[in-house]
Amino acid sequence: MLNFIALWNRIINQYREHVLLTSLIVTGLLFLFVLVIFTPAYETNDDTAMALSVAGKVISDTPNPYIRNSNIIIGFLLSTLHKIIPSVSWYAFYLLFTHFAAMVLLLYSLLTYKYTVTRIVLFIIYFIFIEIHFLMNLQFTSTSCIAAIAGLLLFYVTAERGRASFFIISGGVIFWASLMRLEAIYLVLAMFFPLAVFRVRQNVLKYVLFFVIVLSLCVGAWKYNNFYLKKDGAWNEYFEKVGLLQKFLDFQEAPYNESTKPYFDKVNWTFVDYVMLMTWNFSDKVLFSAEKMKEVLANFPSLRLSAPVQTISRYFRLILSDRGVHYILFVLVLFGVCTRFTKEKALSLLFILIVLSGLLSYMMLFMKLERRVYLSMFSFIAAVALLFADFEISTKSLTRQRLAGWIGVLVAVIMSVSVFSLSVQQSRFNKYWNQEVRAAVQAINPRAEQLYVVWGPAFPFERLLPFDGFEYLENFKVLWLCGLTVTPFFDERMKSFQIEDINKALYEKQNVFVFIPEQIIRYYAEFVKAHYGDELEFGRFSGTNVFSLYKVTKK
């Protein structure tokens, strides 16, 4: 064991003058291990929709730059790449490349701050317990956060050196992360603020100028995004409606019950209409107009503010029961053991924790706090703790702290077996369900002249693997009732099938089929009877353990 450690030290020390090369090699080997052994998937169907959109598959007939949650600049880049080389899953590679670049820069920052073998070992532990989760569950928001963390820590470590290249690289990474999700940048910047306060004492102008330039570029890019989209009146309508829809669908701010029924009666919404809205079928632009939504919402105060203690308590119980949080807490303890604490380090971590707690509380009360968001936030404080972990674990003079460090590393090695085991199980799950989806789609044998309406989550888009070429979906034309409803390319898909009202087309057109949750069938039937006077029959066209496909006809 001691001979192995001595050999490892000699190998690593040979590359002391080549920090970037060391970072590339170590990170490359770790990524190669993950991609060879495991099978990543998208965490949400939002990413699947964005991947399909830029690829011009399933929900769009041609590569489309309109990716609702990320900047149009990325959309143009990815859709252009798909036009040049359509066989490559560019959206998945863009997320993966961003993760790879972020990890290279994070390790580069660590070794620039202090080059030791221990820091490489601790980085590998960070990768195993934190980064592997994000790679196994690819998602644009968490990817944006990881990139922003790497960019800001690179700036923190190298700002004192004054080299222009460091400013350009760190600023470029932060800008790139903002194109993926602007809100993620604000979140990470807020947590970075305590670090900047302690470091900025002698170079205030340098720090302020850097962040003014970078944030101006970030905000400017999103101003361009909004300007470009709002040239189309249909996008204007969508942007107005999407914020209102979030209050209904994400925040559940307007429940329907006996006491609130009069509020809905004022806009002529029945309970069935409410169910249609809450299950993503708000395609009727008159019935579900922005004006009617505003009128309903005006009657509801924030429900979570009426019971803030209960809301925060419920979220904290959820967070503290999360295995991913347990892993992050473990690495925080380990990194703390390997740190020579100074007043600056201790206060920086304390104030980051205070800011993090405040952000979490705010999001619990006023927003929808997703797992991917709070894990990304915790990964920031873990990355800072990793940066501060400057104590060398060696076999020389085994002090109490070195012994504790060795014990922590050995525990990490044992616990990593659990991480790998869970990742293998998740990989098997991902591959199994992807094969099931493939078989189910082949069984229905879709043709280009057929339209398949997907009602909310009724089709498992999240089971489409990121690096699939989607060739087996070539003739699978989908109109998806989801967050894409009332977007211009939703309308374009209806026009291409000569459909004006999707609710009527479901039972009037012979070439239109629907994937619909069974519990929604009776509500849709009641909705059609109330608004169109027609009674419906639902013939199960195809049923598997993956989905249920129906052909709706009029009695």
C-alpha positions in Angstrom: 0.0 0.0 0.0 2.8 2.4 1.0 4.7 1.6 -2.2 1.6 2.3 -4.3 1.2 5.7 -2.6 4.8 6.6 -3.2 4.5 5.6 -6.9 1.3 7.7 -7.2 3.0 10.7 -5.6 5.9 10.4 -8.1 3.6 10.2 -11.1 1.5 13.2 -10.0 4.4 15.3 -9.1 5.9 14.8 -12.5 2.9 16.8 -13.9 3.2 19.6 -11.3 4.1 22.1 -14.0 1.3 20.9 -16.3 -1.8 21.6 -14.3 -4.2 21.9 -17.3 -2.9 18.6 -18.7 -3.3 16.8 -15.4 -6.8 18.2 -15.1 -7.7 17.0 -18.6 -6.3 13.5 -18.1 -7.9 12.9 -14.6 -11.3 14.3 -15.7 -11.1 12.5 -19.0 -10.5 9.1 -17.3 -13.4 9.7 -14.9 -15.8 10.6 -17.7 -14.7 7.6 -19.8 -15.4 5.4 -16.8 -18.9 6.8 -16.3 -19.8 6.6 -20.0 -18.5 3.1 -20.5 -20.0 1.6 -17.4 -23.2 3.5 -16.9 -26.2 4.6 -19.1 -27.2 8.2 -18.4 -30.8 9.5 -18.9 -32.5 12.8 -19.0 -33.9 13.8 -15.6 -37.0 15.5 -17.0 -39.0 15.4 -20.2 -38.3 19.1 -20.6 -34.8 18.1 -21.8 -36.2 15.5 -24.1 -38.5 18.1 -25.6 -35.6 20.4 -26.2 -33.5 17.6 -27.7 -36.3 16.6 -30.0 -36.9 20.2 -31.0 -33.4 21.1 -32.1 -33.1 17.7 -33.8 -36.3 18.2 -35.8 -37.8 14.9 -34.6 -41.2 13.9 -33.2 -42.5 17.3 -32.1 -41.0 19.3 -35.0 -40.5 18.4 -38.7 -37.2 20.4 -39.1 -34.4 21.3 -36.6 -35.9 24.1 -34.6 -33.9 26.7 -32.5 -36.8 27.4 -30.2 -35.8 25.7 -26.9 -38.2 27.2 -24.5 -36.0 27.2 -21.3 -32.6 28.1 -22.8 -31.4 30.9 -24.9 -32.2 31.1 -28.6 -28.4 31.4 -29.3 -27.9 27.8 -28.1 -31.0 26.8 -30.1 -29.4 28.2 -33.2 -26.1 26.5 -32.6 -27.6 23.1 -31.9 -30.2 23.2 -34.7 -27.5 24.2 -37.2 -25.3 21.3 -36.1 -28.3 19.0 -36.6 -28.7 20.3 -40.1 -25.0 19.6 -40.9 -24.7 16.3 -39.1 -28.2 15.0 -38.2 -27.1 11.6 -36.9 -25.4 13.1 -33.8 -27.4 13.7 -30.5 -26.1 17.3 -30.2 -28.2 18.3 -27.3 -26.9 15.4 -25.2 -23.3 16.1 -26.2 -23.7 19.8 -25.4 -24.8 19.0 -21.8 -22.0 16.4 -21.5 -19.4 18.7 -22.9 -20.4 21.4 -20.5 -20.1 19.0 -17.6 -16.7 17.9 -18.8 -15.4 21.4 -19.2 -16.7 22.4 -15.8 -15.0 19.5 -14.1 -11.7 20.2 -15.9 -11.8 23.8 -14.8 -12.8 22.9 -11.2 -9.8 20.5 -10.9 -7.6 23.2 -12.6 -8.7 25.7 -10.0 -8.0 23.3 -7.1 -4.5 22.5 -8.3 -3.7 26.1 -9.1 -4.8 27.0 -5.6 -2.5 24.3 -4.2 -1.0 21.3 -6.0 -1.1 18.2 -3.9 -2.0 14.6 -4.4 -4.6 14.8 -1.7 -6.5 17.4 -3.7 -6.7 15.1 -6.7 -8.0 12.3 -4.5 -10.6 14.6 -2.9 -11.7 15.8 -6.4 -12.2 12.2 -7.4 -14.4 11.7 -4.3 -16.3 14.9 -5.2 -16.8 13.5 -8.7 -18.1 10.1 -7.4 -20.5 11.4 -4.8 -21.8 14.5 -6.5 -20.9 14.7 -10.2 -21.9 11.2 -11.2 -25.5 11.9 -10.0 -25.7 14.9 -12.4 -24.2 12.9 -15.3 -26.7 10.0 -14.7 -29.6 12.6 -14.7 -28.7 15.1 -17.4 -30.7 18.3 -17.0 -30.1 21.8 -18.3 -30.6 23.7 -15.0 -28.2 21.5 -12.9 -25.7 21.6 -15.8 -25.9 25.4 -15.8 -25.3 25.5 -12.1 -22.3 23.2 -12.3 -20.8 25.3 -15.1 -21.3 28.5 -13.2 -19.7 27.1 -10.1 -16.6 26.1 -12.1 -16.4 29.5 -13.8 -16.7 31.5 -10.5 -14.2 29.3 -8.6 -11.7 29.7 -11.5 -12.1 33.4 -11.3 -11.8 33.3 -7.4 -8.5 31.3 -7.6 -6.8 33.2 -10.5 -8.1 36.7 -10.1 -5.0 37.8 -8.1 -2.7 36.7 -11.0 -4.2 39.3 -13.3 -3.8 37.3 -16.5 -6.4 38.2 -19.1 -6.8 34.6 -20.3 -8.1 33.6 -16.9 -10.7 36.4 -17.0 -11.8 35.5 -20.5 -12.1 31.8 -19.7 -14.0 32.2 -16.4 -16.2 34.9 -17.9 -16.9 32.8 -21.0 -17.9 29.8 -18.8 -20.3 32.0 -16.7 -21.8 33.5 -19.9 -22.2 30.0 -21.4 -24.0 28.8 -18.2 -26.3 31.8 -18.4 -27.4 30.9 -21.9 -28.5 27.5 -20.5 -30.4 29.0 -17.6 -30.1 32.6 -16.5 -31.7 32.1 -13.2 -29.1 29.5 -12.3 -26.4 32.2 -12.6 -28.2 34.5 -10.2 -28.5 31.6 -7.7 -24.8 30.7 -7.8 -23.7 34.3 -7.8 -25.7 34.9 -4.6 -23.9 32.1 -2.9 -20.5 33.2 -4.3 -21.0 36.7 -2.8 -19.5 35.9 0.6 -16.4 34.5 -1.1 -16.0 37.6 -3.2 -16.4 39.9 -0.1 -13.4 38.3 1.7 -11.2 38.3 -1.5 -12.2 41.7 -2.9 -10.6 43.8 -0.2 -7.6 44.9 -2.3 -8.9 44.6 -5.8 -12.4 46.0 -5.7 -12.3 47.6 -9.1 -11.1 44.4 -10.8 -13.9 42.4 -9.3 -16.6 44.9 -9.9 -15.5 45.5 -13.5 -15.4 41.7 -14.2 -18.9 41.1 -12.9 -20.4 44.2 -14.6 -19.0 43.1 -18.0 -20.0 39.4 -17.5 -23.5 40.2 -16.2 -24.1 42.7 -18.9 -23.3 40.1 -21.5 -25.6 37.6 -19.8 -28.5 39.9 -19.5 -27.9 41.3 -23.0 -28.0 37.8 -24.5 -31.4 37.2 -22.9 -32.6 40.6 -24.0 -31.8 39.5 -27.5 -33.5 36.2 -26.9 -36.7 37.9 -25.8 -36.5 40.5 -28.6 -36.1 37.8 -31.2 -39.0 35.7 -30.0 -41.4 38.6 -29.3 -41.1 39.7 -33.0 -43.6 36.9 -33.4 -47.0 37.8 -31.8 -47.6 34.2 -31.0 -44.6 34.1 -28.7 -45.8 37.2 -27.0 -49.0 35.4 -26.2 -47.1 32.4 -24.9 -44.8 34.5 -22.6 -47.8 36.2 -21.1 -49.5 32.9 -20.4 -46.6 30.8 -19.2 -46.1 32.7 -15.9 -49.9 32.4 -15.2 -49.8 28.7 -16.0 -47.0 28.2 -13.5 -49.1 29.5 -10.7 -51.8 27.0 -11.6 -49.7 24.0 -12.5 -46.4 24.3 -10.6 -47.4 26.3 -7.5 -51.0 25.0 -7.2 -52.1 28.5 -6.1 -55.7 28.2 -7.2 -57.4 25.0 -6.0 -60.9 24.2 -7.0 -63.4 23.4 -4.2 -66.8 24.4 -2.9 -65.5 27.6 -1.3 -63.5 28.7 -4.3 -66.1 27.6 -7.0 -67.6 31.1 -7.3 -64.2 32.4 -8.5 -64.2 30.0 -11.4 -67.9 30.5 -12.1 -67.1 34.2 -12.9 -65.0 33.1 -15.9 -67.4 30.3 -16.8 -65.0 27.5 -15.8 -66.5 24.3 -14.6 -64.6 21.7 -12.5 -64.1 19.7 -15.8 -62.6 22.8 -17.4 -60.3 23.2 -14.4 -59.2 19.5 -14.8 -58.4 20.2 -18.4 -56.2 23.1 -17.5 -54.4 21.2 -14.7 -53.7 18.3 -17.0 -52.1 20.4 -19.7 -55.0 20.7 -22.1 -55.3 24.5 -22.2 -55.2 24.6 -26.0 -58.5 26.4 -26.3 -57.1 30.0 -26.4 -60.5 31.6 -25.8 -61.6 29.4 -22.9 -58.2 29.5 -21.2 -57.2 33.1 -22.1 -54.7 35.1 -20.1 -57.4 37.5 -19.0 -59.5 34.7 -17.5 -56.5 33.2 -15.7 -55.6 36.6 -14.2 -59.2 37.1 -13.0 -59.2 33.7 -11.3 -55.7 34.1 -9.7 -56.6 37.6 -8.4 -58.9 35.9 -5.8 -56.1 33.7 -4.3 -53.3 34.9 -2.0 -50.2 32.8 -1.8 -51.3 29.6 0.0 -47.8 28.8 1.2 -47.4 32.2 2.8 -50.5 31.4 4.9 -48.6 28.6 6.6 -44.9 29.4 6.1 -43.6 27.2 9.0 -45.4 24.1 7.8 -44.2 24.7 4.2 -40.6 25.1 5.2 -40.8 22.2 7.6 -42.2 19.9 4.9 -39.4 20.9 2.5 -36.7 20.4 5.0 -37.9 17.0 5.9 -37.8 16.1 2.2 -34.3 17.4 1.8 -32.9 15.7 4.9 -34.3 12.4 3.8 -32.6 12.7 0.4 -29.7 10.2 -0.2 -28.0 12.7 -2.5 -27.9 15.2 0.4 -26.5 12.6 2.7 -23.6 12.0 0.2 -22.9 15.8 0.0 -23.0 16.1 3.8 -20.4 13.3 4.0 -18.0 14.9 1.6 -18.4 18.2 3.4 -17.3 16.5 6.6 -14.4 14.8 4.8 -13.3 18.1 3.2 -13.6 19.8 6.5 -11.2 17.2 8.1 -8.7 17.9 5.4 -8.8 21.7 5.9 -6.5 24.0 7.8 -9.2 26.4 8.9 -8.4 30.1 9.0 -10.8 32.9 10.0 -11.4 33.7 6.3 -12.3 30.1 5.4 -14.5 29.6 8.3 -16.4 32.8 7.9 -16.7 32.3 4.1 -18.3 28.8 4.6 -20.6 30.2 7.4 -21.9 33.0 5.3 -22.3 30.8 2.2 -24.4 28.5 4.4 -26.5 31.5 5.7 -27.1 32.7 2.1 -27.9 29.2 1.0 -30.4 28.7 3.8 -32.1 32.1 2.9 -32.3 31.2 -0.8 -33.8 27.8 0.1 -36.4 29.3 2.4 -37.3 31.9 -0.2 -37.7 29.2 -2.9 -39.8 27.1 -0.6 -42.2 29.9 0.0 -42.4 31.6 -3.3 -41.2 29.1 -5.9 -41.2 25.4 -6.7 -38.1 24.0 -5.1 -37.0 21.0 -7.3 -34.5 18.3 -6.2 -32.1 19.2 -9.0 -32.0 22.8 -7.7 -31.2 22.2 -4.1 -28.7 19.5 -5.0 -27.0 22.0 -7.3 -27.0 24.5 -4.5 -25.4 22.1 -2.0 -22.8 21.1 -4.6 -21.6 24.7 -4.6 -20.8 24.7 -0.9 -19.2 21.3 -1.4 -17.0 22.7 -4.2 -15.9 25.6 -2.0 -15.1 23.2 0.9 -13.1 21.1 -1.6 -11.2 24.3 -2.7 -10.4 25.0 1.0 -9.3 21.4 1.7 -5.5 22.1 1.7 -4.3 19.6 4.3 -2.0 16.9 2.8 -2.8 13.3 3.8 0.5 11.4 3.8 2.1 8.6 5.6 4.7 10.9 7.2 4.1 11.8 10.9 0.6 10.5 11.2 -1.0 13.2 13.3 -4.6 13.0 14.5 -5.8 15.1 11.6 -4.0 13.0 9.0 -5.3 9.8 10.6 -8.9 11.3 10.4 -8.3 12.1 6.8 -7.1 8.6 6.0 -10.2 7.2 7.8 -12.4 9.5 5.8 -10.9 8.5 2.5 -11.3 4.8 3.4 -14.9 5.3 4.3 -15.4 7.2 1.0 -13.9 4.2 -0.9 -16.4 1.8 0.9 -19.3 4.2 0.3 -18.4 4.6 -3.4 -19.4 0.9 -3.8 -23.0 2.0 -2.9 -22.8 4.9 -5.5 -21.6 2.6 -8.2 -24.2 -0.1 -7.3 -27.0 2.5 -7.5 -25.7 3.8 -10.8 -25.6 0.3 -12.3 -29.2 -0.3 -11.2 -30.3 3.0 -12.7 -28.5 2.1 -15.9 -30.3 -1.2 -16.1 -33.5 0.6 -15.4 -32.8 3.2 -18.1 -31.9 0.5 -20.7 -34.8 -1.7 -19.9 -37.4 1.0 -20.3 -35.8 2.4 -23.4 -36.1 -1.0 -25.0 -39.7 -1.2 -23.9 -40.5 2.1 -25.5 -38.8 1.1 -28.7 -40.7 -2.1 -28.9 -44.0 -0.3 -28.1 -43.5 2.3 -30.8 -42.5 -0.3 -33.3 -45.7 -2.2 -32.4 -48.0 0.7 -33.3 -46.0 1.2 -36.6 -46.5 5.0 -36.9 -46.9 6.5 -40.4 -46.0 10.0 -41.4 -49.6 10.9 -42.2 -50.7 10.0 -38.7 -50.7 12.4 -35.7 -50.3 11.2 -32.1 -51.5 13.5 -29.4 -49.7 13.0 -26.2 -51.6 14.2 -23.1 -49.2 15.4 -20.5 -47.0 12.6 -19.2 -49.0 9.8 -21.0 -46.0 9.0 -23.2 -42.7 8.3 -21.4 -40.5 10.8 -23.3 -38.0 10.7 -20.4 -37.2 7.1 -21.3 -35.7 8.2 -24.6 -31.9 7.9 -23.9 -29.8 11.1 -24.5 -27.5 9.5 -27.0 -30.2 7.8 -29.1 -30.3 8.9 -32.7 -34.2 8.7 -32.6 -34.2 6.9 -36.0 -36.9 4.6 -34.7 -39.1 7.7 -34.2 -38.7 8.9 -37.8 -42.5 8.7 -38.7 -43.7 9.4 -35.1 -45.4 12.8 -35.4 -46.5 14.1 -32.0 -48.6 17.0 -30.8 -47.7 17.3 -27.1 -50.1 18.8 -24.6 -47.6 20.1 -22.1 -45.6 23.3 -21.5 -45.2 23.5 -25.3 -49.0 24.0 -25.8 -49.8 27.4 -27.4 -46.2 27.9 -28.6 -45.9 28.7 -32.3 -44.5 25.4 -33.3 -47.4 23.7 -31.5 -49.7 25.7 -33.8 -47.5 24.9 -36.8 -47.9 21.2 -36.1 -51.7 21.6 -36.0 -51.7 23.5 -39.3 -49.6 20.8 -41.0 -52.4 18.4 -40.2 -55.1 20.9 -41.1 -56.4 21.1 -37.5 -58.0 24.2 -36.0 -59.3 22.7 -32.7 -57.4 19.7 -31.3 -60.2 18.8 -28.9 -62.5 18.1 -31.9 -59.8 16.6 -34.1 -59.2 13.9 -31.6 -62.6 12.3 -32.5 -63.3 13.8 -35.9 -60.1 12.9 -37.8 -59.4 9.2 -38.5 -55.6 9.8 -38.6 -55.4 11.3 -35.1 -54.7 9.1 -32.1 -54.2 10.0 -28.4 -52.0 8.8 -25.6 -54.1 9.8 -22.6 -54.0 8.8 -18.9 -56.9 6.6 -18.1 -58.1 8.8 -15.2 -58.4 11.7 -17.6 -60.7 9.9 -20.1 -64.0 10.6 -18.4 -63.2 14.3 -17.8 -62.3 14.8 -21.5 -65.5 13.1 -22.5 -67.5 15.4 -20.2 -65.5 18.4 -21.5 -66.5 17.5 -25.1 -70.1 16.9 -24.3 -70.3 20.2 -22.4 -68.6 22.4 -25.1 -69.4 20.5 -28.3 -72.5 18.4 -27.5 -70.9 15.2 -28.7 -70.7 11.9 -26.9 -67.5 9.9 -27.3 -66.2 6.3 -27.4 -62.6 5.4 -26.6 -61.2 2.4 -28.4 -57.9 1.2 -27.0 -55.7 1.1 -30.1 -52.7 -0.2 -28.3 -51.9 -1.0 -24.7 -48.6 -1.9 -23.1 -46.9 -1.5 -19.8 -45.3 1.6 -21.3 -48.4 3.5 -22.5 -52.0 3.4 -23.5 -53.0 4.6 -27.0 -56.6 5.3 -27.9 -58.7 6.1 -31.0 -61.5 8.4 -30.0 -64.8 8.3 -32.1 -68.2 10.0 -31.8 -71.1 7.8 -30.7 
